[in-house]
């Protein structure tokens, strides 16, 4: 009888805890449902409609997706987006890691905050203004070409602006800082005892880095790399300003559907494709990180 | 203990009531005498309507605040209207070729002809076929310009710019920017092929695609207004196909070497129209705003708006423009230019789709 009473009170406590937990989670859950799940479901549904002339045909079909995979100009947008994003992510990681390491390991503790502030200082200005500034820097009469010509490195200006290279430079400038922050936060949490232990066991500096430091900082790298991937593949401004429309990425093609024709079903279908690419990237990163942590 | 709790409660009530009295007293003393709220007018516009120099005279004269929202592309504008409540918007500025899209969606109100300065508007840009339906006027052309060739006259031979075929020749390869809007650009290609913009059809698509590909091969970039202006001003390119006075006029003081012309084969003319929203609850005020924009003073301010310059539709606006402004706009050459230019294509929705697909293919080339 006493056991039954204990059980009942334990169950009541559990129920109360569960209700409390739901109470805490509910606002975030409602927010996510209202501002992500529902809009996403609407977008997915709309991607299965079709624009015919000025009419929106609300009959479910896969025509937009068939068009995307069958028309080279549209599919190429995804290819371009993926290529640029991978290049930007790789270059940004390769540049950000040494920078974060120098700030974390070589800059005196009291100056580290200042170093980080200096590193992110250019980002206190508008993203669009920064992109147009890059356009001026990379133009025929820009700083880079003028410098190279003045020192006799080149006789004719390099074609830098309005190219994929310009887009990549604009992106890398932004994302190196983002990655530096995520990697730096990982590096300063790393206990020096790991390196001491590795040295005690006879590892040289490179072996210590390769087998100890790098694996332990992978979560920071992967978090930054994933953020870079997501922000880069969905960006419209940088390729539009710096790429000179010499190749279209998927967000530009989405904008093209909306600008004059207001073809929301096609734009929705392309957005779903974009989200699928991001989801695949997330699954790849999450799985990889889990293995490394195990 | 009990006492201190009671004291605390009393103290809180005291402060609470004191604060209430103080706030009430302050409100009585400090609040201004009740005034009628300033009236507001909401206009969905192109960026040239955001210039304070354009809006302020109307706002002061009518004690009204004009709220403007800028959109780019008719599709985007119609989407904003689709997501708005009836009555949210009072005035709409729209591409002249798309007025019927708005009329068909029952968005625009009829305007009395007697209230509009139609007689003062250049006959070629009155565009009755676009702005009216069944004899009723729903919009009026307020500003127009040309999609033609802008160039740096110190870098290219101005004579070459008189022939549209220069846009797909190799002579200036890598020194050309293309304006990124498929409708006027395909119209220009059509003119280069000897086709009237109003007669372009599906049968012309193979030839158009071929020339688009050649243009792309000869060009350095395809860019929006700001990027095109930047490229021309910084010397990144020497020619902008699709540009016109709206690209170079605003730079005329700083970059006098920039010029524009209308080639022998002609060029494409664009126009923007203004109308009153059918569901506006301030029809009279909205019409008054339209009348102000169409007045010679309003037209001169709109023509030289900080966002972009272009020709005023009202011929009398010239009285309010100075010589430098008129020279930059080529105000006195309009009679000749209007004869040589054609309104840009108004394709059927099917042909519009083909135009856009051809443009996308060209960009991915």
Interface residues (C-beta under 8 A of the other chain):
Chain A: X52 X53 X54 X71 X72 X73 X74 X76 X77 X132 X135 X136 X139 X140 X141 X142 X159 X161 X162 X240 X241 X244 X245 X246 X247 X248 X253 X256 X258 X259 X260 X261 X262 X263 X264
Chain B: X72 X73 X74 X75 X76 X78 X79 X101 X104 X174 X177 X180 X183 X220 X221 X222 X223 X224 X226 X227 X230 X231 X234 X235 X236 X348 X349 X350 X352 X353 X356 X357 X360 X361 X363 X364
